[in-house]
Amino acid sequence: MPFLQLSLTIPLERQPETEAALEDLGALSVSLRDADAETPDEQAIFEPGVGELPLWSSLVVEALFEADADRRGLLAALHELLPWLDGAQLALAELADADWERAWMDQYRPMPFGRRLWIYPWNVEPPVDEAAVVVRLDPGLAFGSGTHPTTALCLEWLDAQALAGKTLIDYGCGSGILAIAALKLGAARAVGIDNDPQALVASADNAARNGVADRLQLYPPEAVPEPLQGDALVANILAAPLHALAPRFAQVLRPGAPIALSGILRGQEEELVQRYGTWFDALAVDVREDWVRIAGRRR
């Protein structure tokens, strides 16, 4: 099914009211990118330091609508809601539909992490190798396929841990890739937590695909049963929530439990190391490309 794409170039301070207006008009999705980037490779999402303003000084806001949406009515309503807009800032285009799952599968190849862990697309049969630990994955609409440096850093960390018989907490579980990898690496139980319902669905599907559904419990943050206690924790999210969640992570981990934090941009690690140093020892920083993993142990 094709879509109608509406693009707006706006200053940062107009982002909240613009996004709200587009949602009021029935946008199926709204995404943001850097208006000053010259190439698609430069249009990565910027996640700011703790307490800093997010995103860029100038944004391109892209909203998708049904292909048969009334264009004139949509533009008229948008100008009524956002009277400061002018025609030079706005563009409409037809966006052809694509088989996104098929496109992803065509590009995705088996990938190794650490000494024994492999991530395979669900539709590729792995070779028989008793020494290999294989996770078969379909990320669906959730984050986590192993291709991003933050996920790779966490998978390599998991491969190096002694997880046999332990309970792992995966905070921000996304596709379930980290929790499932931990279970395949010997963890007795994993608890996946995510505020995105689609992530919980993707995690459940992938757990069933890997034969570990009975050992993976999935919850939104507000529904996690108490008391929650884990022997290890991995959180591949963003710097700001990692900063806020530090006391919670300290609360749910047993003494000596290992922790790995990622989703952190280079330059954000110093403040997080200081923050987590209140409860965690032996904090070590590993960098890949522009991304950082912080690992340590509960004091």
C-alpha positions as CSV (number, residue, x, y, z in Angstrom):
1,M,0.0,0.0,0.0
2,P,1.5,3.4,-1.0
3,F,1.5,6.4,1.4
4,L,1.3,10.2,1.2
5,Q,4.4,11.7,2.7
6,L,4.3,15.2,4.1
7,S,7.7,16.8,4.9
8,L,8.2,20.0,6.9
9,T,11.4,21.9,7.6
10,I,11.0,23.7,11.0
11,P,13.2,25.1,13.8
12,L,13.7,23.0,16.9
13,E,11.4,25.0,19.1
14,R,8.4,24.3,16.8
15,Q,8.8,20.5,17.0
16,P,6.3,19.8,19.8
17,E,3.4,21.8,18.3
18,T,4.2,20.5,14.8
19,E,4.2,16.9,15.9
20,A,1.0,17.3,17.8
21,A,-0.7,19.0,14.8
22,L,0.3,16.1,12.5
23,E,-1.0,13.6,15.0
24,D,-4.3,15.5,15.3
25,L,-4.6,15.3,11.5
26,G,-4.3,11.5,11.5
27,A,-0.7,10.9,10.7
28,L,0.2,7.2,10.7
29,S,3.7,8.0,11.7
30,V,5.9,11.0,12.4
31,S,9.8,10.9,12.2
32,L,12.5,13.5,12.6
33,R,15.9,14.1,11.0
34,D,18.6,16.7,10.8
35,A,17.7,19.4,8.3
36,D,21.3,20.4,7.9
37,A,22.7,16.9,7.0
38,E,23.9,16.8,3.4
39,T,23.7,13.0,2.9
40,P,21.5,10.3,4.3
41,D,24.5,8.8,6.1
42,E,24.6,12.0,8.2
43,Q,21.0,11.9,9.2
44,A,21.5,9.7,12.3
45,I,19.4,10.5,15.3
46,F,21.3,12.5,17.9
47,E,20.7,11.5,21.5
48,P,21.9,14.3,23.8
49,G,23.8,14.4,27.0
50,V,21.8,14.4,30.3
51,G,20.0,17.7,30.7
52,E,20.7,18.9,27.2
53,L,18.2,19.9,24.6
54,P,17.5,17.0,22.1
55,L,17.9,16.9,18.4
56,W,19.1,19.6,16.1
57,S,18.6,23.3,15.6
58,S,16.6,22.7,12.4
59,L,14.5,19.6,11.7
60,V,12.8,17.9,8.9
61,V,9.6,16.4,10.1
62,E,8.2,13.6,7.9
63,A,4.6,12.3,8.4
64,L,2.9,9.5,6.6
65,F,-0.8,9.6,5.7
66,E,-3.1,7.2,3.8
67,A,-2.4,7.6,0.0
68,D,-6.0,8.8,-0.6
69,A,-5.9,11.5,2.0
70,D,-7.5,14.8,0.9
71,R,-4.3,16.9,0.1
72,R,-5.9,20.3,-0.2
73,G,-7.9,19.7,3.0
74,L,-4.8,18.4,4.8
75,L,-2.7,21.4,3.8
76,A,-5.5,23.8,4.7
77,A,-6.0,22.2,8.1
78,L,-2.3,22.2,8.7
79,H,-1.9,25.9,8.0
80,E,-4.9,26.6,10.3
81,L,-3.1,24.7,13.1
82,L,0.3,26.1,12.3
83,P,-0.2,29.6,10.9
84,W,3.5,30.4,10.9
85,L,4.2,27.8,8.1
86,D,4.9,29.0,4.6
87,G,4.9,27.0,1.3
88,A,8.7,26.9,1.0
89,Q,8.9,24.7,4.2
90,L,6.5,22.1,3.0
91,A,6.5,19.2,0.5
92,L,4.2,16.4,-0.5
93,A,5.2,13.2,-2.2
94,E,3.9,9.7,-2.9
95,L,5.9,7.0,-1.1
96,A,5.7,3.6,-2.7
97,D,5.2,0.7,-0.3
98,A,7.9,-1.9,0.0
99,D,8.1,-5.4,1.5
100,W,10.3,-4.2,4.4
101,E,10.6,-7.6,6.0
102,R,11.8,-9.1,2.7
103,A,14.2,-6.2,2.1
104,W,15.7,-6.7,5.6
105,M,16.0,-10.4,5.2
106,D,17.8,-10.0,1.8
107,Q,20.4,-7.8,3.5
108,Y,20.8,-9.6,6.8
109,R,23.6,-12.3,7.1
110,P,24.7,-14.5,10.0
111,M,27.0,-12.7,12.3
112,P,29.4,-13.9,15.1
113,F,29.8,-12.3,18.5
114,G,32.5,-13.3,20.9
115,R,33.8,-16.8,21.0
116,R,30.7,-18.8,20.3
117,L,27.5,-16.7,19.8
118,W,25.9,-16.3,16.3
119,I,22.9,-14.4,15.3
120,Y,21.0,-15.8,12.3
121,P,18.0,-14.5,10.3
122,W,15.1,-16.8,11.2
123,N,14.8,-18.1,7.6
124,V,18.4,-19.3,7.3
125,E,19.2,-22.8,8.6
126,P,22.4,-22.7,10.6
127,P,25.0,-25.5,10.0
128,V,25.4,-28.2,12.6
129,D,28.1,-27.0,15.0
130,E,27.9,-28.2,18.6
131,A,30.3,-25.4,19.8
132,A,28.1,-22.6,18.4
133,V,25.3,-20.9,20.2
134,V,22.8,-19.7,17.7
135,V,20.0,-17.2,18.1
136,R,17.5,-17.1,15.2
137,L,15.9,-13.7,14.8
138,D,13.2,-11.7,13.2
139,P,13.3,-8.2,14.8
140,G,9.9,-7.2,13.4
141,L,9.3,-3.6,14.3
142,A,11.5,-3.6,17.4
143,F,15.1,-2.5,17.8
144,G,17.8,-5.2,18.0
145,S,19.2,-7.2,15.1
146,G,23.0,-7.2,16.0
147,T,23.9,-4.9,13.2
148,H,24.1,-1.8,15.4
149,P,27.3,-1.2,17.4
150,T,25.4,-0.9,20.7
151,T,23.8,-4.3,20.2
152,A,27.0,-5.9,19.1
153,L,28.8,-4.6,22.2
154,C,26.2,-6.1,24.4
155,L,26.2,-9.4,22.6
156,E,30.0,-9.7,22.9
157,W,29.7,-8.9,26.6
158,L,27.1,-11.6,27.1
159,D,29.2,-14.2,25.4
160,A,32.0,-13.5,27.9
161,Q,29.8,-13.9,31.0
162,A,29.3,-16.9,33.2
163,L,25.5,-17.1,32.9
164,A,24.8,-20.7,33.7
165,G,21.8,-21.0,36.1
166,K,21.5,-17.2,36.5
167,T,18.7,-14.7,36.0
168,L,19.3,-11.9,33.6
169,I,17.4,-8.6,33.4
170,D,17.2,-7.1,29.9
171,Y,15.9,-3.5,30.3
172,G,14.7,-2.2,27.0
173,C,14.5,-5.6,25.4
174,G,13.5,-4.5,21.9
175,S,13.5,-7.6,19.7
176,G,14.5,-9.8,22.6
177,I,17.9,-10.5,21.1
178,L,19.9,-9.9,24.3
179,A,17.6,-11.8,26.7
180,I,17.4,-14.7,24.2
181,A,21.1,-14.8,23.7
182,A,21.6,-15.0,27.5
183,L,19.2,-17.9,27.7
184,K,20.9,-19.7,24.8
185,L,24.2,-19.0,26.6
186,G,23.0,-20.8,29.7
187,A,21.0,-18.4,31.8
188,A,18.2,-20.1,33.6
189,R,15.7,-17.3,33.3
190,A,15.5,-13.8,31.7
191,V,13.2,-10.9,32.4
192,G,12.6,-8.5,29.5
193,I,11.3,-5.1,30.1
194,D,10.2,-2.5,27.5
195,N,7.7,0.3,27.3
196,D,6.9,-0.4,23.6
197,P,4.2,-3.0,23.2
198,Q,5.5,-4.0,19.8
199,A,8.9,-4.8,21.4
200,L,7.2,-7.2,23.8
201,V,5.4,-8.9,20.9
202,A,8.6,-9.2,18.9
203,S,10.5,-10.6,22.0
204,A,7.8,-13.2,22.6
205,D,7.8,-14.3,19.0
206,N,11.6,-14.6,18.9
207,A,11.7,-16.4,22.2
208,A,9.2,-19.0,20.8
209,R,11.3,-19.3,17.6
210,N,14.3,-20.1,19.7
211,G,12.6,-22.5,22.0
212,V,13.1,-20.4,25.2
213,A,9.7,-18.8,25.6
214,D,9.1,-20.7,28.9
215,R,12.2,-19.1,30.5
216,L,11.6,-15.5,29.3
217,Q,9.2,-13.2,31.2
218,L,8.1,-10.0,29.5
219,Y,6.7,-6.9,31.1
220,P,6.1,-3.2,30.6
221,P,8.0,-1.2,33.3
222,E,4.8,-0.5,35.3
223,A,3.8,-4.2,35.5
224,V,7.1,-5.7,36.7
225,P,6.4,-7.9,39.7
226,E,8.2,-7.0,42.9
227,P,10.6,-7.9,44.3
228,L,12.6,-8.2,41.2
229,Q,16.1,-9.7,41.7
230,G,18.7,-10.5,39.0
231,D,22.2,-12.0,38.8
232,A,23.1,-9.8,35.7
233,L,21.6,-6.9,33.9
234,V,22.0,-5.5,30.4
235,A,20.4,-2.2,29.2
236,N,20.8,-1.0,25.6
237,I,18.7,2.1,25.7
238,L,19.9,5.8,25.8
239,A,22.0,7.9,28.1
240,A,19.2,10.0,29.7
241,P,17.1,7.0,30.9
242,L,20.3,5.1,31.9
243,H,21.1,8.1,34.2
244,A,17.6,8.1,35.7
245,L,17.5,4.3,36.2
246,A,20.8,3.9,38.0
247,P,19.2,3.5,41.5
248,R,16.7,1.1,40.2
249,F,19.3,-1.1,38.6
250,A,21.3,-1.1,41.8
251,Q,18.2,-2.1,43.7
252,V,17.4,-5.2,41.5
253,L,20.9,-6.6,41.3
254,R,22.5,-8.9,43.8
255,P,26.0,-8.1,45.1
256,G,28.7,-8.9,42.6
257,A,26.2,-9.0,39.7
258,P,27.6,-7.9,36.4
259,I,26.0,-5.0,34.4
260,A,26.4,-3.7,30.9
261,L,25.0,-0.4,29.7
262,S,24.9,0.8,26.1
263,G,23.0,3.0,23.7
264,I,25.5,5.7,24.8
265,L,27.2,8.1,22.5
266,R,30.9,8.9,22.8
267,G,31.2,11.8,25.1
268,Q,28.3,10.8,27.3
269,E,30.2,8.1,29.2
270,E,32.0,10.2,31.8
271,E,28.9,11.4,33.5
272,L,27.4,7.9,33.5
273,V,30.5,6.3,34.9
274,Q,30.4,8.9,37.7
275,R,26.7,8.3,38.3
276,Y,27.0,4.5,38.4
277,G,30.1,4.6,40.5
278,T,27.9,5.2,43.6
279,W,26.7,1.5,43.4
280,F,29.0,-0.3,40.9
281,D,32.7,-1.2,40.9
282,A,35.3,-1.9,38.1
283,L,33.4,0.2,35.6
284,A,35.1,-0.1,32.2
285,V,34.3,1.7,29.0
286,D,34.5,0.1,25.5
287,V,34.0,2.1,22.3
288,R,32.9,1.1,18.9
289,E,32.5,3.7,16.2
290,D,30.6,6.5,18.0
291,W,29.0,4.3,20.6
292,V,30.0,3.2,24.1
293,R,29.4,0.3,26.4
294,I,30.0,0.7,30.2
295,A,30.4,-2.5,32.2
296,G,30.9,-3.2,35.8
297,R,29.7,-5.1,38.9
298,R,27.3,-4.4,41.7
299,R,29.2,-3.4,44.9
